[in-house]
Amino acid sequence: MTLCVKGGHDFPVEDERGAYCPEHGVELVRHAPRDPHLPPPAGPVSTGPAPAGPTAADPGPALPAPAEPAAADPGPAGADRSP
């Protein structure tokens, strides 16, 4: 049996494909053994380019300054503004 890394106990659910501990939510997936007749992998497997976005080294473009508030609407021309 295989031990749960969070609980230190045997996995309650285990088969040839992996093991699962519902108490701790830990899943172990077994991969098929590598074929010894195949050449070794060329290097680390790339998962694709890093996602674009700001980083500490490159925060990206500066945000525009907030817009000035609009002036109060004086109302229609010639309107009586007396209280």
Gaussian input, Z-matrix of N, CA and C with variables (Angstrom, degrees):
# hf/3-21g

backbone

0 1
 N
 C     1     B1
 C     2     B2     1     A1
 N     3     B3     2     A2     1     D1
 C     4     B4     3     A3     2     D2
 C     5     B5     4     A4     3     D3
 N     6     B6     5     A5     4     D4
 C     7     B7     6     A6     5     D5
 C     8     B8     7     A7     6     D6
 N     9     B9     8     A8     7     D7
 C    10    B10     9     A9     8     D8
 C    11    B11    10    A10     9     D9
 N    12    B12    11    A11    10    D10
 C    13    B13    12    A12    11    D11
 C    14    B14    13    A13    12    D12
 N    15    B15    14    A14    13    D13
 C    16    B16    15    A15    14    D14
 C    17    B17    16    A16    15    D15
 N    18    B18    17    A17    16    D16
 C    19    B19    18    A18    17    D17
 C    20    B20    19    A19    18    D18
 N    21    B21    20    A20    19    D19
 C    22    B22    21    A21    20    D20
 C    23    B23    22    A22    21    D21
 N    24    B24    23    A23    22    D22
 C    25    B25    24    A24    23    D23
 C    26    B26    25    A25    24    D24
 N    27    B27    26    A26    25    D25
 C    28    B28    27    A27    26    D26
 C    29    B29    28    A28    27    D27
 N    30    B30    29    A29    28    D28
 C    31    B31    30    A30    29    D29
 C    32    B32    31    A31    30    D30
 N    33    B33    32    A32    31    D31
 C    34    B34    33    A33    32    D32
 C    35    B35    34    A34    33    D33
 N    36    B36    35    A35    34    D34
 C    37    B37    36    A36    35    D35
 C    38    B38    37    A37    36    D36
 N    39    B39    38    A38    37    D37
 C    40    B40    39    A39    38    D38
 C    41    B41    40    A40    39    D39
 N    42    B42    41    A41    40    D40
 C    43    B43    42    A42    41    D41
 C    44    B44    43    A43    42    D42
 N    45    B45    44    A44    43    D43
 C    46    B46    45    A45    44    D44
 C    47    B47    46    A46    45    D45
 N    48    B48    47    A47    46    D46
 C    49    B49    48    A48    47    D47
 C    50    B50    49    A49    48    D48
 N    51    B51    50    A50    49    D49
 C    52    B52    51    A51    50    D50
 C    53    B53    52    A52    51    D51
 N    54    B54    53    A53    52    D52
 C    55    B55    54    A54    53    D53
 C    56    B56    55    A55    54    D54
 N    57    B57    56    A56    55    D55
 C    58    B58    57    A57    56    D56
 C    59    B59    58    A58    57    D57
 N    60    B60    59    A59    58    D58
 C    61    B61    60    A60    59    D59
 C    62    B62    61    A61    60    D60
 N    63    B63    62    A62    61    D61
 C    64    B64    63    A63    62    D62
 C    65    B65    64    A64    63    D63
 N    66    B66    65    A65    64    D64
 C    67    B67    66    A66    65    D65
 C    68    B68    67    A67    66    D66
 N    69    B69    68    A68    67    D67
 C    70    B70    69    A69    68    D68
 C    71    B71    70    A70    69    D69
 N    72    B72    71    A71    70    D70
 C    73    B73    72    A72    71    D71
 C    74    B74    73    A73    72    D72
 N    75    B75    74    A74    73    D73
 C    76    B76    75    A75    74    D74
 C    77    B77    76    A76    75    D75
 N    78    B78    77    A77    76    D76
 C    79    B79    78    A78    77    D77
 C    80    B80    79    A79    78    D78
 N    81    B81    80    A80    79    D79
 C    82    B82    81    A81    80    D80
 C    83    B83    82    A82    81    D81
 N    84    B84    83    A83    82    D82
 C    85    B85    84    A84    83    D83
 C    86    B86    85    A85    84    D84
 N    87    B87    86    A86    85    D85
 C    88    B88    87    A87    86    D86
 C    89    B89    88    A88    87    D87
 N    90    B90    89    A89    88    D88
 C    91    B91    90    A90    89    D89
 C    92    B92    91    A91    90    D90
 N    93    B93    92    A92    91    D91
 C    94    B94    93    A93    92    D92
 C    95    B95    94    A94    93    D93
 N    96    B96    95    A95    94    D94
 C    97    B97    96    A96    95    D95
 C    98    B98    97    A97    96    D96
 N    99    B99    98    A98    97    D97
 C   100   B100    99    A99    98    D98
 C   101   B101   100   A100    99    D99
 N   102   B102   101   A101   100   D100
 C   103   B103   102   A102   101   D101
 C   104   B104   103   A103   102   D102
 N   105   B105   104   A104   103   D103
 C   106   B106   105   A105   104   D104
 C   107   B107   106   A106   105   D105
 N   108   B108   107   A107   106   D106
 C   109   B109   108   A108   107   D107
 C   110   B110   109   A109   108   D108
 N   111   B111   110   A110   109   D109
 C   112   B112   111   A111   110   D110
 C   113   B113   112   A112   111   D111
 N   114   B114   113   A113   112   D112
 C   115   B115   114   A114   113   D113
 C   116   B116   115   A115   114   D114
 N   117   B117   116   A116   115   D115
 C   118   B118   117   A117   116   D116
 C   119   B119   118   A118   117   D117
 N   120   B120   119   A119   118   D118
 C   121   B121   120   A120   119   D119
 C   122   B122   121   A121   120   D120
 N   123   B123   122   A122   121   D121
 C   124   B124   123   A123   122   D122
 C   125   B125   124   A124   123   D123
 N   126   B126   125   A125   124   D124
 C   127   B127   126   A126   125   D125
 C   128   B128   127   A127   126   D126
 N   129   B129   128   A128   127   D127
 C   130   B130   129   A129   128   D128
 C   131   B131   130   A130   129   D129
 N   132   B132   131   A131   130   D130
 C   133   B133   132   A132   131   D131
 C   134   B134   133   A133   132   D132
 N   135   B135   134   A134   133   D133
 C   136   B136   135   A135   134   D134
 C   137   B137   136   A136   135   D135
 N   138   B138   137   A137   136   D136
 C   139   B139   138   A138   137   D137
 C   140   B140   139   A139   138   D138
 N   141   B141   140   A140   139   D139
 C   142   B142   141   A141   140   D140
 C   143   B143   142   A142   141   D141
 N   144   B144   143   A143   142   D142
 C   145   B145   144   A144   143   D143
 C   146   B146   145   A145   144   D144
 N   147   B147   146   A146   145   D145
 C   148   B148   147   A147   146   D146
 C   149   B149   148   A148   147   D147
 N   150   B150   149   A149   148   D148
 C   151   B151   150   A150   149   D149
 C   152   B152   151   A151   150   D150
 N   153   B153   152   A152   151   D151
 C   154   B154   153   A153   152   D152
 C   155   B155   154   A154   153   D153
 N   156   B156   155   A155   154   D154
 C   157   B157   156   A156   155   D155
 C   158   B158   157   A157   156   D156
 N   159   B159   158   A158   157   D157
 C   160   B160   159   A159   158   D158
 C   161   B161   160   A160   159   D159
 N   162   B162   161   A161   160   D160
 C   163   B163   162   A162   161   D161
 C   164   B164   163   A163   162   D162
 N   165   B165   164   A164   163   D163
 C   166   B166   165   A165   164   D164
 C   167   B167   166   A166   165   D165
 N   168   B168   167   A167   166   D166
 C   169   B169   168   A168   167   D167
 C   170   B170   169   A169   168   D168
 N   171   B171   170   A170   169   D169
 C   172   B172   171   A171   170   D170
 C   173   B173   172   A172   171   D171
 N   174   B174   173   A173   172   D172
 C   175   B175   174   A174   173   D173
 C   176   B176   175   A175   174   D174
 N   177   B177   176   A176   175   D175
 C   178   B178   177   A177   176   D176
 C   179   B179   178   A178   177   D177
 N   180   B180   179   A179   178   D178
 C   181   B181   180   A180   179   D179
 C   182   B182   181   A181   180   D180
 N   183   B183   182   A182   181   D181
 C   184   B184   183   A183   182   D182
 C   185   B185   184   A184   183   D183
 N   186   B186   185   A185   184   D184
 C   187   B187   186   A186   185   D185
 C   188   B188   187   A187   186   D186
 N   189   B189   188   A188   187   D187
 C   190   B190   189   A189   188   D188
 C   191   B191   190   A190   189   D189
 N   192   B192   191   A191   190   D190
 C   193   B193   192   A192   191   D191
 C   194   B194   193   A193   192   D192
 N   195   B195   194   A194   193   D193
 C   196   B196   195   A195   194   D194
 C   197   B197   196   A196   195   D195
 N   198   B198   197   A197   196   D196
 C   199   B199   198   A198   197   D197
 C   200   B200   199   A199   198   D198
 N   201   B201   200   A200   199   D199
 C   202   B202   201   A201   200   D200
 C   203   B203   202   A202   201   D201
 N   204   B204   203   A203   202   D202
 C   205   B205   204   A204   203   D203
 C   206   B206   205   A205   204   D204
 N   207   B207   206   A206   205   D205
 C   208   B208   207   A207   206   D206
 C   209   B209   208   A208   207   D207
 N   210   B210   209   A209   208   D208
 C   211   B211   210   A210   209   D209
 C   212   B212   211   A211   210   D210
 N   213   B213   212   A212   211   D211
 C   214   B214   213   A213   212   D212
 C   215   B215   214   A214   213   D213
 N   216   B216   215   A215   214   D214
 C   217   B217   216   A216   215   D215
 C   218   B218   217   A217   216   D216
 N   219   B219   218   A218   217   D217
 C   220   B220   219   A219   218   D218
 C   221   B221   220   A220   219   D219
 N   222   B222   221   A221   220   D220
 C   223   B223   222   A222   221   D221
 C   224   B224   223   A223   222   D222
 N   225   B225   224   A224   223   D223
 C   226   B226   225   A225   224   D224
 C   227   B227   226   A226   225   D225
 N   228   B228   227   A227   226   D226
 C   229   B229   228   A228   227   D227
 C   230   B230   229   A229   228   D228
 N   231   B231   230   A230   229   D229
 C   232   B232   231   A231   230   D230
 C   233   B233   232   A232   231   D231
 N   234   B234   233   A233   232   D232
 C   235   B235   234   A234   233   D233
 C   236   B236   235   A235   234   D234
 N   237   B237   236   A236   235   D235
 C   238   B238   237   A237   236   D236
 C   239   B239   238   A238   237   D237
 N   240   B240   239   A239   238   D238
 C   241   B241   240   A240   239   D239
 C   242   B242   241   A241   240   D240
 N   243   B243   242   A242   241   D241
 C   244   B244   243   A243   242   D242
 C   245   B245   244   A244   243   D243
 N   246   B246   245   A245   244   D244
 C   247   B247   246   A246   245   D245
 C   248   B248   247   A247   246   D246

   B1=1.4562
   B2=1.5352
   B3=1.3198
   B4=1.4573
   B5=1.5275
   B6=1.3330
   B7=1.4602
   B8=1.5249
   B9=1.3275
   B10=1.4623
   B11=1.5248
   B12=1.3343
   B13=1.4632
   B14=1.5232
   B15=1.3138
   B16=1.4661
   B17=1.5112
   B18=1.3341
   B19=1.4546
   B20=1.5138
   B21=1.3310
   B22=1.4516
   B23=1.5206
   B24=1.3148
   B25=1.4673
   B26=1.5179
   B27=1.3252
   B28=1.4641
   B29=1.5245
   B30=1.3489
   B31=1.4601
   B32=1.5158
   B33=1.3409
   B34=1.4646
   B35=1.5262
   B36=1.3363
   B37=1.4621
   B38=1.5221
   B39=1.3354
   B40=1.4627
   B41=1.5181
   B42=1.3524
   B43=1.4609
   B44=1.5280
   B45=1.3555
   B46=1.4623
   B47=1.5304
   B48=1.3297
   B49=1.4629
   B50=1.5214
   B51=1.3195
   B52=1.4560
   B53=1.5143
   B54=1.3289
   B55=1.4537
   B56=1.5203
   B57=1.3429
   B58=1.4589
   B59=1.5128
   B60=1.3352
   B61=1.4631
   B62=1.5240
   B63=1.3373
   B64=1.4567
   B65=1.5335
   B66=1.3233
   B67=1.4717
   B68=1.5299
   B69=1.3367
   B70=1.4638
   B71=1.5236
   B72=1.3328
   B73=1.4615
   B74=1.5146
   B75=1.3415
   B76=1.4642
   B77=1.5228
   B78=1.3503
   B79=1.4611
   B80=1.5242
   B81=1.3048
   B82=1.4553
   B83=1.5214
   B84=1.3428
   B85=1.4583
   B86=1.5179
   B87=1.3176
   B88=1.4658
   B89=1.5187
   B90=1.3145
   B91=1.4619
   B92=1.5238
   B93=1.3230
   B94=1.4586
   B95=1.5261
   B96=1.3232
   B97=1.4680
   B98=1.5220
   B99=1.3164
   B100=1.4625
   B101=1.5291
   B102=1.3362
   B103=1.4539
   B104=1.5321
   B105=1.3345
   B106=1.4664
   B107=1.5213
   B108=1.3281
   B109=1.4581
   B110=1.5315
   B111=1.3253
   B112=1.4618
   B113=1.5221
   B114=1.3490
   B115=1.4714
   B116=1.5285
   B117=1.3270
   B118=1.4621
   B119=1.5232
   B120=1.3146
   B121=1.4588
   B122=1.5304
   B123=1.3267
   B124=1.4650
   B125=1.5242
   B126=1.2792
   B127=1.4634
   B128=1.5128
   B129=1.3148
   B130=1.4611
   B131=1.5260
   B132=1.2883
   B133=1.4560
   B134=1.5183
   B135=1.3227
   B136=1.4592
   B137=1.5147
   B138=1.3050
   B139=1.4637
   B140=1.5080
   B141=1.3496
   B142=1.4526
   B143=1.5117
   B144=1.3209
   B145=1.4615
   B146=1.5226
   B147=1.3119
   B148=1.4612
   B149=1.5229
   B150=1.3191
   B151=1.4621
   B152=1.5319
   B153=1.3187
   B154=1.4606
   B155=1.5180
   B156=1.2979
   B157=1.4580
   B158=1.5087
   B159=1.3171
   B160=1.4593
   B161=1.5167
   B162=1.3160
   B163=1.4523
   B164=1.5160
   B165=1.3202
   B166=1.4594
   B167=1.5255
   B168=1.3389
   B169=1.4558
   B170=1.5265
   B171=1.3181
   B172=1.4584
   B173=1.5214
   B174=1.3425
   B175=1.4675
   B176=1.5154
   B177=1.3438
   B178=1.4529
   B179=1.5158
   B180=1.3417
   B181=1.4601
   B182=1.5299
   B183=1.3402
   B184=1.4635
   B185=1.5240
   B186=1.2941
   B187=1.4578
   B188=1.5254
   B189=1.3429
   B190=1.4607
   B191=1.5264
   B192=1.3429
   B193=1.4708
   B194=1.5143
   B195=1.3340
   B196=1.4694
   B197=1.5247
   B198=1.3062
   B199=1.4606
   B200=1.5264
   B201=1.3276
   B202=1.4695
   B203=1.5274
   B204=1.3373
   B205=1.4738
   B206=1.5264
   B207=1.2984
   B208=1.4595
   B209=1.5243
   B210=1.3420
   B211=1.4677
   B212=1.5238
   B213=1.3289
   B214=1.4654
   B215=1.5195
   B216=1.2961
   B217=1.4626
   B218=1.5304
   B219=1.3426
   B220=1.4647
   B221=1.5223
   B222=1.2905
   B223=1.4742
   B224=1.5151
   B225=1.3294
   B226=1.4664
   B227=1.5348
   B228=1.3284
   B229=1.4724
   B230=1.5231
   B231=1.3265
   B232=1.4688
   B233=1.5142
   B234=1.3388
   B235=1.4640
   B236=1.5148
   B237=1.2965
   B238=1.4603
   B239=1.5029
   B240=1.3528
   B241=1.4371
   B242=1.5124
   B243=1.2988
   B244=1.4553
   B245=1.5053
   B246=1.3447
   B247=1.4730
   B248=1.4951
   A1=108.67
   A2=114.28
   A3=122.13
   A4=108.76
   A5=116.26
   A6=120.11
   A7=111.48
   A8=115.88
   A9=122.98
   A10=107.41
   A11=116.92
   A12=120.28
   A13=112.54
   A14=118.67
   A15=120.71
   A16=112.80
   A17=117.60
   A18=119.67
   A19=114.47
   A20=118.32
   A21=121.33
   A22=113.36
   A23=117.60
   A24=122.26
   A25=108.85
   A26=117.19
   A27=121.07
   A28=109.78
   A29=115.69
   A30=119.54
   A31=108.72
   A32=118.15
   A33=119.52
   A34=113.26
   A35=117.07
   A36=121.08
   A37=106.90
   A38=117.56
   A39=120.82
   A40=109.45
   A41=115.54
   A42=120.88
   A43=108.01
   A44=116.97
   A45=119.63
   A46=112.75
   A47=118.60
   A48=121.28
   A49=113.27
   A50=118.60
   A51=120.20
   A52=111.75
   A53=114.95
   A54=120.63
   A55=108.38
   A56=116.28
   A57=121.44
   A58=110.40
   A59=116.15
   A60=122.13
   A61=107.47
   A62=118.74
   A63=120.70
   A64=112.51
   A65=118.05
   A66=121.18
   A67=111.21
   A68=116.74
   A69=120.78
   A70=112.93
   A71=118.66
   A72=122.04
   A73=113.12
   A74=117.67
   A75=122.40
   A76=108.95
   A77=115.34
   A78=120.47
   A79=108.91
   A80=116.45
   A81=122.92
   A82=106.79
   A83=116.65
   A84=120.92
   A85=108.02
   A86=115.81
   A87=120.70
   A88=109.07
   A89=115.55
   A90=121.27
   A91=108.20
   A92=114.95
   A93=119.55
   A94=109.10
   A95=117.71
   A96=118.92
   A97=110.57
   A98=115.50
   A99=121.46
   A100=110.35
   A101=115.76
   A102=121.74
   A103=108.75
   A104=118.39
   A105=120.14
   A106=113.25
   A107=119.09
   A108=122.22
   A109=112.16
   A110=117.34
   A111=120.78
   A112=109.96
   A113=117.58
   A114=119.09
   A115=109.78
   A116=116.94
   A117=118.97
   A118=110.86
   A119=117.63
   A120=119.75
   A121=110.31
   A122=116.60
   A123=122.54
   A124=111.92
   A125=119.04
   A126=121.70
   A127=109.89
   A128=116.11
   A129=118.71
   A130=110.99
   A131=115.65
   A132=120.99
   A133=108.08
   A134=115.70
   A135=120.42
   A136=109.19
   A137=116.02
   A138=120.55
   A139=110.71
   A140=117.50
   A141=121.15
   A142=110.52
   A143=115.93
   A144=119.22
   A145=111.20
   A146=114.42
   A147=119.41
   A148=108.91
   A149=117.88
   A150=119.61
   A151=110.46
   A152=115.47
   A153=120.30
   A154=109.41
   A155=115.42
   A156=119.40
   A157=109.78
   A158=116.82
   A159=119.88
   A160=111.72
   A161=114.92
   A162=121.62
   A163=108.07
   A164=117.12
   A165=120.27
   A166=110.21
   A167=118.01
   A168=121.42
   A169=111.60
   A170=118.10
   A171=122.57
   A172=108.46
   A173=118.23
   A174=119.98
   A175=114.11
   A176=117.86
   A177=120.03
   A178=110.64
   A179=117.50
   A180=120.32
   A181=110.79
   A182=114.08
   A183=119.44
   A184=109.19
   A185=116.32
   A186=120.76
   A187=109.27
   A188=118.74
   A189=120.12
   A190=109.97
   A191=114.84
   A192=119.84
   A193=108.84
   A194=117.34
   A195=119.14
   A196=110.37
   A197=116.63
   A198=122.11
   A199=110.00
   A200=114.84
   A201=119.97
   A202=108.39
   A203=117.75
   A204=118.43
   A205=110.13
   A206=116.24
   A207=121.12
   A208=109.65
   A209=115.96
   A210=120.28
   A211=108.81
   A212=115.70
   A213=120.16
   A214=109.50
   A215=116.32
   A216=121.80
   A217=108.97
   A218=117.57
   A219=118.61
   A220=113.16
   A221=117.12
   A222=119.37
   A223=110.18
   A224=117.22
   A225=120.22
   A226=110.48
   A227=113.83
   A228=119.02
   A229=110.19
   A230=115.97
   A231=120.95
   A232=113.68
   A233=117.52
   A234=118.43
   A235=109.86
   A236=117.56
   A237=123.09
   A238=107.81
   A239=117.34
   A240=121.47
   A241=111.57
   A242=118.21
   A243=120.20
   A244=110.00
   A245=115.76
   A246=117.81
   A247=114.10
   D1=156.66
   D2=-179.70
   D3=-105.33
   D4=143.25
   D5=-178.76
   D6=-88.37
   D7=140.61
   D8=174.17
   D9=-71.20
   D10=129.48
   D11=-176.35
   D12=-69.88
   D13=-22.38
   D14=-179.57
   D15=-94.19
   D16=-28.88
   D17=-175.65
   D18=-109.68
   D19=-14.64
   D20=-179.85
   D21=68.32
   D22=19.12
   D23=178.62
   D24=-119.00
   D25=167.32
   D26=177.73
   D27=-63.88
   D28=144.24
   D29=174.33
   D30=-63.97
   D31=130.16
   D32=179.11
   D33=-70.14
   D34=-27.04
   D35=-179.25
   D36=-120.77
   D37=118.09
   D38=-178.43
   D39=-148.99
   D40=136.13
   D41=174.39
   D42=-144.89
   D43=-167.32
   D44=-175.50
   D45=-70.18
   D46=-17.83
   D47=-179.09
   D48=-91.79
   D49=-20.54
   D50=-178.63
   D51=164.58
   D52=-162.68
   D53=-178.53
   D54=-146.83
   D55=156.94
   D56=-178.08
   D57=-145.02
   D58=137.27
   D59=175.59
   D60=-116.13
   D61=103.27
   D62=-179.19
   D63=-66.02
   D64=-27.95
   D65=-179.12
   D66=-64.51
   D67=-39.61
   D68=-176.80
   D69=-109.46
   D70=-5.27
   D71=179.84
   D72=70.23
   D73=26.59
   D74=-178.52
   D75=-95.90
   D76=130.65
   D77=178.19
   D78=-123.29
   D79=134.05
   D80=177.86
   D81=-117.56
   D82=122.67
   D83=-179.55
   D84=-112.03
   D85=124.89
   D86=178.77
   D87=-90.77
   D88=139.38
   D89=176.07
   D90=-102.10
   D91=152.87
   D92=178.23
   D93=-63.13
   D94=145.36
   D95=177.77
   D96=-62.48
   D97=148.08
   D98=-179.22
   D99=-70.70
   D100=139.47
   D101=178.09
   D102=-70.84
   D103=119.05
   D104=-176.97
   D105=-66.24
   D106=-14.46
   D107=-179.46
   D108=-84.89
   D109=-11.45
   D110=178.58
   D111=-86.71
   D112=150.09
   D113=176.96
   D114=-68.55
   D115=156.34
   D116=179.16
   D117=-65.62
   D118=156.77
   D119=179.37
   D120=-61.40
   D121=151.70
   D122=-176.84
   D123=-71.23
   D124=-25.73
   D125=-177.60
   D126=167.72
   D127=-165.22
   D128=179.97
   D129=-61.57
   D130=144.91
   D131=179.39
   D132=-82.15
   D133=128.61
   D134=178.87
   D135=-86.37
   D136=138.46
   D137=176.01
   D138=-97.67
   D139=9.86
   D140=179.81
   D141=110.24
   D142=178.48
   D143=-178.73
   D144=-68.06
   D145=153.19
   D146=177.55
   D147=-65.27
   D148=145.65
   D149=-179.99
   D150=-63.68
   D151=142.08
   D152=178.54
   D153=-74.92
   D154=148.57
   D155=177.30
   D156=157.87
   D157=168.34
   D158=-178.57
   D159=-66.91
   D160=147.12
   D161=175.62
   D162=-130.92
   D163=172.84
   D164=177.92
   D165=-63.89
   D166=-35.92
   D167=-179.69
   D168=-75.23
   D169=-33.65
   D170=-179.66
   D171=-134.00
   D172=91.76
   D173=-176.32
   D174=-71.26
   D175=-6.90
   D176=179.07
   D177=90.83
   D178=-175.59
   D179=-177.31
   D180=-68.60
   D181=151.46
   D182=178.08
   D183=-69.80
   D184=148.04
   D185=177.27
   D186=-76.91
   D187=147.57
   D188=178.57
   D189=-67.61
   D190=153.50
   D191=178.42
   D192=-66.90
   D193=149.35
   D194=178.84
   D195=-62.57
   D196=147.99
   D197=-179.93
   D198=-68.60
   D199=147.94
   D200=176.63
   D201=-68.88
   D202=143.52
   D203=177.53
   D204=-65.34
   D205=144.97
   D206=-179.86
   D207=-69.11
   D208=147.28
   D209=177.12
   D210=-67.39
   D211=154.44
   D212=179.37
   D213=-61.44
   D214=141.21
   D215=-179.33
   D216=-71.77
   D217=118.72
   D218=-179.07
   D219=-75.26
   D220=-8.74
   D221=-179.52
   D222=88.51
   D223=-177.02
   D224=-178.69
   D225=-65.51
   D226=149.95
   D227=178.88
   D228=-60.63
   D229=136.01
   D230=176.95
   D231=80.25
   D232=6.88
   D233=-179.30
   D234=-72.54
   D235=146.62
   D236=178.87
   D237=-74.75
   D238=120.14
   D239=-177.43
   D240=-108.55
   D241=13.95
   D242=-179.78
   D243=-76.63
   D244=148.42
   D245=-178.51
   D246=-71.76

